[in-house]
Amino acid sequence: MFRTKIAIEKMQVGEVLTVLADDPASEDDISKWVNRTGHELLSMNKNDNVIEFTIKKVK
């Protein structure tokens, strides 16, 4: 989660970040964080034990 926050802070508005996570709790954690911070969760895909999040920096 911390690395996701740092990466988003370094990006320009409109850029898209892909995050790969293997912790099942990340599904809830990242979804809540995106809503709380005002960014946009473009997609979330599960493939075996890996969850891929695509997040757009909105502000």
matplotlib code that plots the C-alpha trace (Angstrom):
import matplotlib.pyplot as plt

x = [0.0, 2.8, 4.6, 1.3, 0.8, 4.4, 4.0, 0.7, 2.3, 5.0, 2.6, 0.8, -3.0, -4.4, -1.6, -2.4, -0.7, -0.8, -0.3, 0.2, -0.5, -0.6, -2.2, -5.9, -6.5, -5.2, -8.5, -10.3, -7.4, -6.7, -10.4, -11.0, -7.8, -8.8, -12.2, -10.8, -8.2, -10.4, -8.5, -10.3, -10.0, -10.2, -10.1, -9.3, -8.5, -7.6, -5.3, -4.5, -3.0, -2.2, -4.6, -3.9, -5.3, -5.3, -5.6, -5.9, -4.6, -7.5, -6.2]
y = [0.0, 2.4, 1.9, 2.5, 5.8, 6.9, 6.0, 7.9, 11.0, 11.0, 10.7, 13.4, 13.7, 11.4, 8.8, 5.2, 2.9, -0.9, -2.6, -6.3, -7.7, -11.2, -10.4, -11.1, -8.1, -5.8, -6.1, -4.3, -2.1, -0.7, -0.3, 1.8, 3.8, 4.7, 5.9, 7.8, 9.6, 10.4, 8.4, 6.1, 2.3, 1.4, -2.4, -5.1, -8.6, -11.8, -14.4, -17.3, -15.7, -12.3, -9.3, -6.7, -3.2, -0.4, 3.0, 6.4, 9.5, 11.9, 14.8]
z = [0.0, 0.9, -2.4, -4.3, -2.5, -3.3, -6.9, -7.3, -5.7, -8.3, -11.2, -13.2, -13.2, -15.8, -15.7, -15.0, -12.5, -12.5, -9.1, -8.6, -5.2, -3.7, -0.4, -0.4, 2.0, -0.7, -2.6, 0.1, 1.2, -2.3, -3.1, 0.0, -0.4, -4.0, -2.9, 0.1, -2.0, -5.0, -7.6, -10.0, -9.9, -13.6, -13.1, -10.7, -12.1, -10.2, -11.7, -9.4, -6.3, -7.9, -8.0, -10.6, -10.0, -12.6, -11.0, -12.6, -10.8, -10.8, -8.6]

ax = plt.figure().add_subplot(projection="3d")
ax.plot(x, y, z, "-o")
ax.set_aspect("equal")
plt.show()
